[in-house]
Amino acid sequence: MPLSSDIAAARLSVLDRIATAAREASRDPADVTLVAVSKQQPDERIEAMLAAGQRVFGENRVQEAALRWSHRRHGLELRLIGPLQTNKVREAMALFDVIETVDRERLARSIAAEVARGARAPRLFVQVNIGEEPQKAGVSPAAADALINLCRNLDLTVEGLMCIPPDDAPPEPYFNALSAIAGRNGVPRLSMGMSGDYEAAVRCGATSVRVGSALFGARAPR
Ligand SMILES: *Cc1c(COP(=O)(O)O)cnc(C)c1O
Protein backbone atom coordinates (compact mmCIF):
# COMPACT_ATOMS: atom_id res chain seq x y z
CA MET A 1 0.00 0.00 0.00
CA PRO A 2 1.61 3.31 -1.02
CA LEU A 3 2.06 5.90 1.70
CA SER A 4 0.37 9.25 1.26
CA SER A 5 3.80 10.81 0.67
CA ASP A 6 4.29 8.30 -2.19
CA ILE A 7 1.01 9.40 -3.73
CA ALA A 8 1.93 13.08 -3.49
CA ALA A 9 5.32 12.30 -5.04
CA ALA A 10 3.74 10.22 -7.81
CA ARG A 11 1.43 13.11 -8.64
CA LEU A 12 4.30 15.59 -8.83
CA SER A 13 6.26 13.21 -11.01
CA VAL A 14 3.34 12.74 -13.45
CA LEU A 15 2.73 16.51 -13.56
CA ASP A 16 6.42 17.04 -14.25
CA ARG A 17 6.43 14.52 -17.10
CA ILE A 18 3.31 16.13 -18.56
CA ALA A 19 5.03 19.52 -18.46
CA THR A 20 8.17 18.16 -20.12
CA ALA A 21 6.17 16.45 -22.87
CA ALA A 22 4.16 19.63 -23.45
CA ARG A 23 7.31 21.74 -23.80
CA GLU A 24 8.80 19.17 -26.20
CA ALA A 25 5.77 19.82 -28.40
CA SER A 26 5.99 23.61 -27.92
CA ARG A 27 2.80 23.51 -25.90
CA ASP A 28 1.90 25.28 -22.67
CA PRO A 29 1.80 22.71 -19.83
CA ALA A 30 -1.14 24.64 -18.37
CA ASP A 31 -3.19 23.50 -21.37
CA VAL A 32 -3.10 19.87 -20.18
CA THR A 33 -5.39 18.69 -17.36
CA LEU A 34 -4.41 15.71 -15.26
CA VAL A 35 -7.48 13.54 -14.63
CA ALA A 36 -6.72 11.17 -11.74
CA VAL A 37 -8.54 7.89 -12.42
CA SER A 38 -9.73 6.78 -9.00
CA LYS A 39 -11.79 3.68 -9.90
CA GLN A 40 -11.23 0.68 -7.62
CA GLN A 41 -8.87 2.61 -5.35
CA PRO A 42 -9.16 2.40 -1.56
CA ASP A 43 -10.23 5.37 0.46
CA GLU A 44 -6.79 6.06 2.01
CA ARG A 45 -5.36 6.66 -1.44
CA ILE A 46 -8.25 8.92 -2.39
CA GLU A 47 -7.71 10.97 0.76
CA ALA A 48 -3.98 11.16 0.06
CA MET A 49 -4.61 12.37 -3.49
CA LEU A 50 -7.02 15.05 -2.25
CA ALA A 51 -4.46 16.11 0.37
CA ALA A 52 -1.86 16.36 -2.41
CA GLY A 53 -4.08 18.95 -4.09
CA GLN A 54 -5.64 16.93 -6.93
CA ARG A 55 -9.14 18.16 -7.82
CA VAL A 56 -10.04 16.46 -11.13
CA PHE A 57 -10.98 12.77 -11.01
CA GLY A 58 -12.16 10.18 -13.53
CA GLU A 59 -14.41 7.21 -12.83
CA ASN A 60 -15.76 4.54 -15.13
CA ARG A 61 -18.86 3.39 -13.24
CA VAL A 62 -21.70 5.63 -12.11
CA GLN A 63 -22.68 3.65 -8.99
CA GLU A 64 -19.13 3.21 -7.75
CA ALA A 65 -18.40 6.90 -8.33
CA ALA A 66 -21.50 7.96 -6.40
CA LEU A 67 -20.38 5.89 -3.41
CA ARG A 68 -16.87 7.30 -3.54
CA TRP A 69 -17.62 10.95 -4.22
CA SER A 70 -21.15 12.00 -3.19
CA HIS A 71 -20.10 12.87 0.36
CA ARG A 72 -17.01 14.86 -0.73
CA ARG A 73 -18.13 16.26 -4.03
CA HIS A 74 -17.58 19.95 -3.28
CA GLY A 75 -14.81 21.74 -5.14
CA LEU A 76 -14.03 18.80 -7.42
CA GLU A 77 -14.44 18.12 -11.11
CA LEU A 78 -15.67 14.59 -11.84
CA ARG A 79 -15.47 12.98 -15.24
CA LEU A 80 -17.22 9.83 -16.41
CA ILE A 81 -14.78 7.88 -18.59
CA GLY A 82 -16.60 4.54 -18.76
CA PRO A 83 -19.60 3.36 -20.79
CA LEU A 84 -22.95 4.94 -19.94
CA GLN A 85 -26.25 3.11 -20.21
CA THR A 86 -29.26 5.24 -21.01
CA ASN A 87 -31.04 4.15 -17.82
CA LYS A 88 -28.20 5.73 -15.79
CA VAL A 89 -28.10 9.04 -17.67
CA ARG A 90 -30.03 11.00 -15.07
CA GLU A 91 -27.86 9.81 -12.21
CA ALA A 92 -24.68 10.37 -14.22
CA MET A 93 -25.71 13.92 -15.10
CA ALA A 94 -26.43 14.66 -11.45
CA LEU A 95 -22.96 13.51 -10.39
CA PHE A 96 -20.52 14.26 -13.23
CA ASP A 97 -19.34 17.58 -14.64
CA VAL A 98 -18.03 15.91 -17.78
CA ILE A 99 -19.23 12.83 -19.67
CA GLU A 100 -16.42 11.60 -21.92
CA THR A 101 -18.15 8.55 -23.37
CA VAL A 102 -20.90 9.73 -25.70
CA ASP A 103 -20.67 7.02 -28.36
CA ARG A 104 -24.09 6.59 -29.93
CA GLU A 105 -27.19 8.44 -31.03
CA ARG A 106 -29.47 6.98 -28.38
CA LEU A 107 -27.22 8.22 -25.58
CA ALA A 108 -26.94 11.70 -27.09
CA ARG A 109 -30.73 11.86 -27.39
CA SER A 110 -31.18 10.72 -23.82
CA ILE A 111 -28.79 13.40 -22.52
CA ALA A 112 -30.54 16.05 -24.63
CA ALA A 113 -33.91 14.94 -23.25
CA GLU A 114 -32.66 15.42 -19.68
CA VAL A 115 -31.38 18.89 -20.54
CA ALA A 116 -34.78 19.69 -22.07
CA ARG A 117 -36.34 18.64 -18.75
CA GLY A 118 -34.17 21.17 -16.95
CA ALA A 119 -31.05 19.19 -16.01
CA ARG A 120 -27.75 21.04 -16.09
CA ALA A 121 -26.02 20.40 -19.44
CA PRO A 122 -22.87 18.35 -18.86
CA ARG A 123 -19.64 18.99 -20.69
CA LEU A 124 -19.47 16.27 -23.36
CA PHE A 125 -16.79 14.32 -25.16
CA VAL A 126 -17.52 11.89 -27.99
CA GLN A 127 -15.65 8.61 -27.54
CA VAL A 128 -14.14 7.28 -30.76
CA ASN A 129 -13.13 3.62 -31.17
CA ILE A 130 -10.01 4.81 -32.87
CA GLY A 131 -8.49 1.35 -33.46
CA GLU A 132 -11.86 -0.08 -34.59
CA GLU A 133 -11.50 -2.85 -32.01
CA PRO A 134 -14.64 -4.96 -31.51
CA GLN A 135 -14.15 -5.19 -27.72
CA LYS A 136 -13.89 -1.43 -27.24
CA ALA A 137 -16.61 1.17 -26.91
CA GLY A 138 -16.78 4.28 -29.04
CA VAL A 139 -18.23 5.42 -32.33
CA SER A 140 -16.27 4.22 -35.36
CA PRO A 141 -13.96 6.83 -36.88
CA ALA A 142 -16.07 6.81 -40.06
CA ALA A 143 -19.24 7.64 -38.11
CA ALA A 144 -17.68 10.21 -35.76
CA ASP A 145 -18.48 13.31 -37.84
CA ALA A 146 -22.15 12.31 -38.04
CA LEU A 147 -22.41 11.74 -34.28
CA ILE A 148 -20.75 15.10 -33.55
CA ASN A 149 -23.23 16.78 -35.90
CA LEU A 150 -26.15 14.97 -34.33
CA CYS A 151 -25.09 16.23 -30.87
CA ARG A 152 -24.88 19.76 -32.22
CA ASN A 153 -28.32 19.46 -33.80
CA LEU A 154 -29.60 18.45 -30.36
CA ASP A 155 -28.04 21.67 -28.98
CA LEU A 156 -25.36 19.71 -27.13
CA THR A 157 -21.88 21.23 -27.24
CA VAL A 158 -19.16 18.71 -28.03
CA GLU A 159 -16.20 19.92 -26.02
CA GLY A 160 -13.83 17.15 -26.98
CA LEU A 161 -13.09 13.69 -28.31
CA MET A 162 -11.85 10.76 -26.24
CA CYS A 163 -10.12 7.54 -27.26
CA ILE A 164 -8.35 4.47 -25.92
CA PRO A 165 -5.91 3.23 -28.59
CA PRO A 166 -5.05 -0.46 -29.08
CA ASP A 167 -2.64 -1.64 -26.39
CA ASP A 168 -0.45 -3.71 -28.70
CA ALA A 169 0.76 -0.99 -31.06
CA PRO A 170 2.51 2.40 -30.86
CA PRO A 171 -0.23 4.88 -29.88
CA GLU A 172 0.90 7.93 -31.85
CA PRO A 173 -0.89 7.13 -35.14
CA TYR A 174 -4.12 6.68 -33.19
CA PHE A 175 -3.67 9.88 -31.20
CA ASN A 176 -2.97 11.74 -34.43
CA ALA A 177 -6.06 10.19 -36.05
CA LEU A 178 -8.24 11.40 -33.16
CA SER A 179 -6.69 14.85 -33.42
CA ALA A 180 -7.51 14.93 -37.14
CA ILE A 181 -11.17 14.08 -36.50
CA ALA A 182 -11.33 16.85 -33.89
CA GLY A 183 -9.64 19.31 -36.21
CA ARG A 184 -11.94 18.79 -39.16
CA ASN A 185 -15.00 19.10 -36.88
CA GLY A 186 -13.82 22.14 -34.94
CA VAL A 187 -13.82 20.22 -31.64
CA PRO A 188 -11.35 21.89 -29.27
CA ARG A 189 -10.29 19.23 -26.74
CA LEU A 190 -8.73 15.78 -26.73
CA SER A 191 -8.88 13.26 -23.87
CA MET A 192 -6.18 10.72 -24.61
CA GLY A 193 -3.30 9.04 -22.81
CA MET A 194 -3.25 6.72 -19.78
CA SER A 195 -0.47 5.56 -17.43
CA GLY A 196 1.51 3.88 -20.20
CA ASP A 197 1.25 6.51 -22.90
CA TYR A 198 0.27 9.89 -21.48
CA GLU A 199 3.52 11.60 -22.47
CA ALA A 200 3.06 10.50 -26.08
CA ALA A 201 -0.54 11.70 -25.91
CA VAL A 202 0.55 15.14 -24.70
CA ARG A 203 3.08 15.38 -27.53
CA CYS A 204 0.20 14.55 -29.92
CA GLY A 205 -2.05 17.28 -28.52
CA ALA A 206 -3.97 15.81 -25.56
CA THR A 207 -5.67 18.51 -23.48
CA SER A 208 -6.40 15.99 -20.74
CA VAL A 209 -4.79 12.70 -19.77
CA ARG A 210 -6.51 9.99 -17.72
CA VAL A 211 -3.95 8.48 -15.37
CA GLY A 212 -4.77 5.82 -12.77
CA SER A 213 -2.15 3.30 -11.73
CA ALA A 214 0.85 5.60 -12.28
CA LEU A 215 -0.67 7.91 -9.66
CA PHE A 216 -2.36 5.60 -7.17
CA GLY A 217 -0.56 2.30 -7.60
CA ALA A 218 -2.13 -0.91 -8.90
CA ARG A 219 -5.91 -1.23 -8.65
CA ALA A 220 -7.58 -3.88 -6.51
CA PRO A 221 -9.56 -6.31 -8.65
CA ARG A 222 -13.33 -5.74 -8.64
C1 LIG B 1 -8.93 2.78 -16.00
C2 LIG B 1 -8.91 3.77 -17.09
C3 LIG B 1 -7.83 4.67 -17.23
C4 LIG B 1 -6.60 4.66 -16.35
O1 LIG B 1 -5.80 3.56 -16.62
P1 LIG B 1 -4.28 3.47 -16.08
O2 LIG B 1 -3.61 2.60 -17.07
O3 LIG B 1 -4.35 2.88 -14.72
O4 LIG B 1 -3.72 4.83 -16.08
C5 LIG B 1 -7.91 5.62 -18.24
N1 LIG B 1 -8.97 5.68 -19.09
C6 LIG B 1 -10.01 4.84 -18.98
C7 LIG B 1 -11.13 4.96 -19.93
C8 LIG B 1 -10.01 3.86 -17.99
O5 LIG B 1 -11.06 3.02 -17.89
The ligand as a Gaussian input file, in Angstrom:
#p B3LYP/6-31G(d) Opt

LIG

0 1
 C       -8.932000       2.783000     -16.001000
 C       -8.910000       3.774000     -17.089000
 C       -7.831000       4.672000     -17.229000
 C       -6.604000       4.659000     -16.347000
 O       -5.796000       3.557000     -16.625000
 P       -4.278000       3.466000     -16.085000
 O       -3.608000       2.602000     -17.074000
 O       -4.353000       2.883000     -14.723000
 O       -3.724000       4.833000     -16.075000
 C       -7.908000       5.616000     -18.240000
 N       -8.966000       5.677000     -19.086000
 C      -10.009000       4.841000     -18.976000
 C      -11.130000       4.958000     -19.933000
 C      -10.011000       3.858000     -17.986000
 O      -11.061000       3.019000     -17.887000

